[in-house]
């Protein structure tokens, strides 16, 4: 058990989401070490301070301080950087504004950080589907989030469930790129850069957060767009490290992988889960080719309904 005094900031970037209320209430119920001080940073990315009223309404319910930061407009990297700028804690955690944290979420992240000495710790995101979601989607669980392991290590990450050691050398001065703030992939870029600078990433398998899948995301078209955009981000990162022949070889490899996965999708056509899983992998690798060729990235984020308290 950790006995030193800790200050932990929790960053929540938001843009017109009424679900922010559920997120903050879940944070209010967190179990934390007695020696820890918790503070939430709500970074409102709307052009107008639309989340301010909701934050003020909930402030009396919170057992910790909430800092509200208005950081327009409609670029998620601006909001993420605002959390970095306003954090003064030993650790900075991130959770999305449509997620809820399990009671021991922060404890599990902190335990893993303490046990491993990692500069960043990721936790899993469990997707919850509504009754209107296709049966194949619910069976295959296409929206939950887990880290990707490559040769026994995690080389990149995500901000929907993460804990950062603020003073880690690989994180000092690191920023989320504004050029990726509308397309997405800014978190992949951030963690990839951190790892490349010698930072280590660990995984806390019991540090669950929960995310309902709204109807507009419970569709094949949304998954296709998301996978293609993810592939574009990976391809752009590969392109930064490779020129000439190496880039050509990367394009050839990604093209071959896309074709293979497309063929596998056809082979497994009678099985919807396997068909769509392989098909989405084919689209992912097609996105890698697009990123390697320098094509403009898709914009993933759109406007949402304005919050009303």
Beta strands, then each sheet from edge to edge (+ up, - down):
strand 1: 6-14
strand 2: 36-44
strand 3: 65-70
strand 4: 91-95
strand 5: 99-101
strand 6: 120-129
strand 7: 149-150
strand 8: 153-154
strand 9: 161-165
strand 10: 201-213
sheet 1: 3+ 2+ 1+ 4+ 9- 6+ 10+ 5-
sheet 2: 7+ 8-
end
